[in-house]
């Protein structure tokens, strides 16, 4: 049985994070964490990212701010790379993190800048 929301989510997830990254995540999944991979793909990427009201660039900018404020460095680095793929410029990423520093705290902003620089280096941006 096929699941159109999961399929849509898988397509979007691969387009933002890269097919290699997503395929590695599923290949590394076991009985314990596979349900989480499936949940994230279907609901996060399919049901929400798959909506048409906001474009990928806007969603990426929102994610950068929220993930930064939540202090999730691994997810933040991954989403900085995805944001670049979605057309968010380095200048726009800087502005998002300046906004985070004011509203979520300077330490969150400082960490976000550091993580973004690492991500930029890794992708050659």
Backbone bond lengths (Angstrom), bond angles and torsions (degrees), N, CA, C in turn:
res aa  C-N    CA-C-N  psi(-1)  N-CA   C-N-CA  omega(-1)  CA-C   N-CA-C  phi
1 X - - - 1.443 - - 1.530 108.83 -
2 X 1.303 116.30 131.03 1.463 119.88 -179.92 1.528 110.00 -91.49
3 X 1.306 114.48 156.06 1.457 121.44 179.65 1.527 107.09 -126.33
4 X 1.333 118.12 103.18 1.460 120.63 -176.49 1.526 114.48 -60.15
5 X 1.338 117.74 -34.50 1.460 119.97 179.84 1.528 110.42 -68.59
6 X 1.330 116.69 -41.24 1.462 120.21 176.36 1.522 110.14 -63.72
7 X 1.325 116.91 -45.70 1.469 120.89 -179.04 1.532 111.17 -60.34
8 X 1.325 116.30 -43.29 1.467 120.88 177.60 1.528 110.04 -63.33
9 X 1.332 115.75 -43.44 1.456 120.74 179.14 1.519 112.17 -62.77
10 X 1.309 117.01 -40.26 1.461 120.86 179.00 1.525 110.48 -63.64
11 X 1.311 116.42 -41.65 1.470 121.26 178.43 1.532 110.84 -63.32
12 X 1.321 117.04 -46.21 1.468 120.94 -179.27 1.525 110.20 -67.20
13 X 1.316 116.41 -45.00 1.470 120.37 -179.40 1.525 110.68 -58.05
14 X 1.328 116.51 -44.38 1.465 120.19 178.37 1.523 111.37 -64.76
15 X 1.320 117.36 -37.88 1.464 119.85 -178.42 1.526 112.17 -68.25
16 X 1.329 116.97 -31.12 1.461 120.74 -177.99 1.532 111.29 -88.85
17 X 1.318 117.10 -47.22 1.466 120.67 -173.58 1.520 113.53 -96.18
18 X 1.310 116.74 -12.36 1.458 120.87 -178.34 1.518 110.63 98.83
19 X 1.322 115.40 134.19 1.464 121.10 -177.76 1.528 111.25 -59.61
20 X 1.326 116.16 -40.89 1.467 119.54 -178.00 1.528 111.32 -60.78
21 X 1.331 116.79 -44.88 1.467 121.07 179.80 1.529 110.75 -61.39
22 X 1.329 116.54 -47.26 1.463 120.75 -176.92 1.530 110.51 -66.67
23 X 1.311 116.91 -43.15 1.464 119.99 179.32 1.524 111.64 -63.61
24 X 1.343 116.99 -37.34 1.468 120.75 176.02 1.528 110.54 -64.28
25 X 1.335 116.36 -39.26 1.460 120.15 179.70 1.526 110.82 -61.84
26 X 1.305 116.57 -43.37 1.467 119.94 178.78 1.519 111.56 -71.83
27 X 1.324 117.68 -38.19 1.463 120.80 179.41 1.528 111.12 -64.48
28 X 1.318 116.99 -33.98 1.462 121.25 -179.31 1.525 112.51 -83.38
29 X 1.307 117.06 -10.44 1.464 120.55 -177.58 1.526 110.47 -68.67
30 X 1.321 114.46 144.76 1.459 120.52 176.13 1.534 108.25 -123.20
31 X 1.322 115.96 -172.39 1.464 119.27 -178.36 1.528 112.44 -59.98
32 X 1.326 116.54 -28.60 1.459 120.34 -178.53 1.525 112.03 -74.31
33 X 1.348 117.97 -49.56 1.467 119.12 -172.02 1.528 114.85 -103.82
34 X 1.322 118.99 -5.32 1.468 120.63 177.98 1.527 112.19 -57.59
35 X 1.345 119.16 -41.50 1.462 118.63 178.01 1.540 112.86 -58.37
36 X 1.329 117.45 -32.57 1.469 119.67 177.59 1.517 110.32 -69.11
37 X 1.332 118.06 -42.22 1.463 121.19 176.87 1.532 110.16 -59.04
38 X 1.309 116.55 -42.95 1.462 121.26 -179.67 1.527 111.30 -66.58
39 X 1.342 116.39 -42.97 1.464 121.16 179.51 1.527 110.94 -61.75
40 X 1.318 116.21 -48.92 1.468 120.69 -179.64 1.525 110.71 -60.69
41 X 1.324 116.37 -43.10 1.461 119.75 -178.05 1.521 111.53 -65.64
42 X 1.319 116.35 -45.36 1.463 119.30 -177.40 1.525 112.93 -72.54
43 X 1.309 117.17 -51.45 1.462 118.99 -171.62 1.518 113.68 -87.62
44 X 1.316 117.25 -46.33 1.465 119.49 -179.86 1.527 110.40 -67.90
45 X 1.343 114.95 -55.75 1.460 119.29 -173.41 1.519 112.98 -83.54
46 X 1.304 118.86 -36.45 1.463 121.05 -178.23 1.518 113.50 -84.73
47 X 1.328 116.36 -55.90 1.461 120.42 -174.26 1.530 113.01 -74.26
48 X 1.348 117.95 -33.22 1.465 119.08 -177.02 1.526 111.32 -103.08
49 X 1.342 117.97 -57.95 1.469 119.18 178.81 1.532 110.48 -61.19
50 X 1.307 117.60 -24.09 1.463 121.62 -179.10 1.518 114.73 -78.60
51 X 1.316 116.96 -6.78 1.462 120.17 176.76 1.527 108.72 -72.63
52 X 1.303 116.66 152.58 1.463 120.41 -172.50 1.527 115.26 -99.07
53 X 1.323 118.59 -6.08 1.458 120.47 -175.83 1.525 112.44 -66.03
54 X 1.334 117.15 -40.48 1.468 121.64 177.26 1.526 108.74 -109.26
55 X 1.315 115.97 139.88 1.462 118.80 177.06 1.533 110.13 -81.48
56 X 1.326 115.71 169.63 1.462 120.63 -177.49 1.525 112.29 -61.43
57 X 1.312 116.96 -37.26 1.465 120.03 -179.77 1.522 110.37 -61.48
58 X 1.310 116.93 -47.10 1.466 121.15 179.56 1.521 110.71 -63.05
59 X 1.325 116.66 -44.45 1.465 120.00 178.73 1.522 110.81 -61.00
60 X 1.322 116.64 -40.13 1.466 119.85 178.44 1.521 111.17 -62.15
61 X 1.320 117.09 -43.27 1.464 120.27 -179.61 1.534 110.60 -64.67
62 X 1.318 117.01 -40.83 1.461 120.31 176.34 1.527 110.88 -62.26
63 X 1.328 116.29 -44.61 1.461 120.18 179.28 1.523 111.70 -60.78
64 X 1.334 116.52 -43.08 1.465 119.12 179.58 1.520 110.65 -57.48
65 X 1.317 116.64 -44.98 1.466 120.17 -179.07 1.529 111.22 -65.62
66 X 1.321 116.98 -47.08 1.463 119.59 -176.79 1.526 112.15 -68.26
67 X 1.317 116.96 -45.00 1.462 120.11 -178.22 1.528 110.26 -66.77
68 X 1.312 116.57 -36.38 1.460 120.94 175.81 1.521 110.24 -62.60
69 X 1.317 116.96 -47.86 1.466 120.97 -179.23 1.528 111.46 -64.28
70 X 1.318 116.76 -30.27 1.469 120.88 179.24 1.527 113.13 -83.45
71 X 1.340 116.76 -3.34 1.462 122.21 178.90 1.537 111.77 57.70
72 X 1.310 115.11 58.66 1.463 121.51 177.83 1.528 108.54 -117.99
73 X 1.349 118.10 79.15 1.467 121.59 -170.70 1.527 114.87 -60.03
74 X 1.319 118.54 -40.04 1.469 119.65 -179.45 1.526 110.44 -63.42
75 X 1.314 115.65 -47.44 1.466 120.50 178.70 1.520 110.92 -64.83
76 X 1.328 116.74 -36.86 1.459 120.11 -178.70 1.524 110.82 -64.02
77 X 1.323 117.49 -45.72 1.465 119.92 -179.43 1.529 110.06 -60.38
78 X 1.317 116.53 -43.81 1.452 121.18 179.23 1.530 110.71 -61.46
79 X 1.329 116.88 -41.02 1.460 120.11 -177.66 1.529 112.47 -78.05
80 X 1.319 118.99 -24.37 1.468 120.30 171.95 1.526 108.28 -63.56
81 X 1.310 116.52 -45.60 1.473 120.38 178.55 1.525 110.27 -61.86
82 X 1.323 116.89 -43.31 1.455 120.79 178.01 1.516 112.38 -64.46
83 X 1.320 116.78 -38.24 1.465 120.92 179.16 1.521 110.70 -61.44
84 X 1.320 116.61 -41.67 1.467 119.78 177.37 1.523 110.49 -59.87
85 X 1.333 117.03 -41.15 1.472 120.97 177.45 1.525 111.57 -64.20
86 X 1.328 115.75 -30.02 1.465 120.77 -178.55 1.521 113.10 -88.50
87 X 1.333 116.81 9.38 1.458 119.98 174.28 1.511 115.79 92.27
88 X 1.329 117.89 6.10 1.458 119.99 176.42 1.528 106.83 -77.04
89 X 1.320 116.39 128.55 1.457 120.23 -178.35 1.530 110.62 -83.87
90 X 1.329 115.12 163.18 1.460 119.40 175.94 1.533 110.27 -60.34
91 X 1.322 116.89 -37.37 1.468 120.02 177.83 1.525 111.05 -62.81
92 X 1.317 116.87 -41.35 1.468 120.12 179.02 1.531 110.77 -67.81
93 X 1.320 117.06 -38.27 1.465 120.43 176.99 1.527 109.35 -62.47
94 X 1.323 117.17 -42.83 1.462 121.04 177.04 1.528 110.13 -57.00
95 X 1.331 117.19 -46.13 1.467 120.41 -178.57 1.522 111.92 -64.12
96 X 1.325 116.86 -38.53 1.471 120.11 176.74 1.524 109.44 -59.54
97 X 1.337 116.77 -45.50 1.457 119.78 -176.25 1.530 112.63 -73.18
98 X 1.321 117.53 -28.34 1.464 119.44 172.19 1.528 109.90 -65.23
99 X 1.316 116.05 -41.11 1.471 121.37 177.60 1.530 109.81 -63.26
100 X 1.318 116.35 -42.16 1.464 120.84 177.60 1.524 110.16 -59.50
101 X 1.328 116.45 -44.75 1.464 120.12 -178.24 1.527 111.31 -57.92
102 X 1.319 116.94 -38.90 1.462 120.52 -179.58 1.529 111.65 -72.94
103 X 1.321 117.36 -44.94 1.460 120.33 -172.47 1.517 114.95 -93.87
104 X 1.338 118.37 -22.31 1.466 120.55 -178.39 1.523 112.05 -116.07
105 X 1.317 116.98 -8.55 1.454 120.38 176.99 1.516 112.58 117.31
106 X 1.310 115.11 142.80 1.460 121.75 -178.65 1.527 111.85 -59.31
107 X 1.349 120.43 -42.26 1.460 118.20 179.02 1.531 113.08 -57.90
108 X 1.321 117.26 -38.63 1.464 120.05 177.28 1.525 110.22 -64.42
109 X 1.316 116.66 -41.24 1.461 120.09 178.11 1.514 112.45 -65.11
110 X 1.321 116.80 -44.16 1.469 121.09 179.56 1.532 110.53 -60.97
111 X 1.327 116.54 -47.75 1.472 119.79 178.42 1.521 111.14 -60.40
112 X 1.315 116.52 -39.44 1.465 120.65 -178.46 1.527 111.47 -64.46
113 X 1.316 116.79 -42.00 1.463 120.09 176.58 1.530 110.69 -61.49
114 X 1.321 116.95 -43.85 1.466 120.87 179.88 1.527 110.68 -61.52
115 X 1.320 116.34 -47.17 1.464 121.18 -178.69 1.519 110.48 -64.85
116 X 1.318 117.33 -40.07 1.470 120.66 179.13 1.529 110.58 -62.70
117 X 1.322 117.27 -42.46 1.476 120.09 179.02 1.524 110.48 -60.96
118 X 1.331 117.27 -40.30 1.465 120.54 176.74 1.530 110.20 -61.86
119 X 1.321 115.89 -44.69 1.471 120.35 -179.82 1.533 110.11 -63.30
120 X 1.322 117.33 -43.31 1.476 121.05 178.89 1.523 109.84 -58.42
121 X 1.323 117.04 -44.79 1.463 120.41 179.86 1.523 111.40 -62.75
122 X 1.330 116.42 -41.45 1.464 120.52 -178.19 1.522 112.90 -65.11
123 X 1.325 117.03 -31.01 1.471 119.46 -179.34 1.526 112.14 -103.10
124 X 1.321 116.57 1.51 1.467 119.92 179.08 1.506 113.93 70.43
125 X 1.328 116.81 32.63 1.467 120.50 -179.63 1.517 111.00 -91.98
